[in-house]
Amino acid sequence: MLGNLKAPPEPFAEIIQTHFRIKARSISTQLDEWLRQDDGKGTLPDGGVYSGGGRSDASGSNNGLAKDVEELKKVLKDLEKGL
């Protein structure tokens, strides 16, 4: 999601931004649920689970989910405000 918002593919940029602006609240709610369910384990590009290492960021996760969620929520708020 974040990639599509930061660099939307042309000619779909306006459609993608409109979709995320309209769905911002429901996406934010879903992101909160995913954070709640996060077990902190890292993931591999193919979706497999990486078992090495422990939790490391402030949220107790080492997979970057909390950081990505924070950034995505900021982008969604900016879209809602029309920025």
C-alpha positions in Angstrom: 0.0 0.0 0.0 2.7 2.4 1.0 4.6 1.9 -2.3 1.5 2.6 -4.3 0.9 5.8 -2.4 4.4 7.0 -2.5 5.0 6.2 -6.2 1.6 5.5 -7.9 1.9 3.9 -11.3 0.8 6.2 -14.2 -1.9 6.6 -15.4 -3.5 5.4 -12.2 -2.1 7.9 -9.7 -5.4 9.9 -9.3 -7.5 6.7 -9.0 -5.2 5.2 -6.4 -5.0 8.4 -4.3 -8.8 8.7 -4.5 -9.3 5.1 -3.4 -7.0 5.5 -0.4 -8.5 8.8 0.5 -12.0 7.3 0.6 -10.9 4.2 2.4 -8.4 5.9 4.8 -10.4 5.3 8.0 -11.2 1.6 7.3 -7.5 1.0 6.3 -6.3 2.7 9.5 -8.6 0.5 11.5 -7.3 -2.6 9.7 -3.7 -1.4 10.3 -4.4 -1.1 14.0 -5.7 -4.7 14.1 -2.6 -6.0 12.2 -0.4 -4.2 14.7 -2.3 -5.8 17.6 -1.8 -9.2 16.0 1.9 -8.7 15.1 4.1 -11.4 16.7 7.2 -9.4 16.0 8.8 -12.0 13.8 10.5 -10.9 10.7 9.2 -12.0 7.3 10.9 -13.0 4.1 10.1 -11.5 0.7 8.1 -14.7 -0.2 6.0 -14.4 2.9 7.9 -17.0 4.8 8.8 -16.3 8.5 12.3 -15.5 9.4 13.1 -17.0 12.8 16.4 -15.3 13.5 16.8 -12.4 15.9 14.6 -11.0 18.7 12.3 -8.1 18.9 14.0 -4.8 18.5 11.9 -1.7 17.8 9.9 0.4 20.3 6.8 -1.6 19.5 8.6 -4.8 20.3 8.8 -5.9 16.7 11.8 -6.5 14.4 9.8 -6.8 11.2 9.3 -3.1 10.5 5.5 -3.3 10.6 5.0 -0.6 13.3 7.3 1.9 11.4 5.5 1.2 8.1 2.1 1.5 9.7 3.1 4.9 11.2 4.3 6.2 7.8 1.2 4.9 6.0 -1.2 6.5 8.6 0.6 9.8 8.1 0.1 9.5 4.3 -3.5 8.6 4.7 -4.1 11.6 7.0 -2.5 13.9 4.5 -4.8 12.5 1.8 -7.8 13.0 3.9 -6.8 16.6 4.5 -6.2 17.1 0.7 -2.4 17.6 1.0 
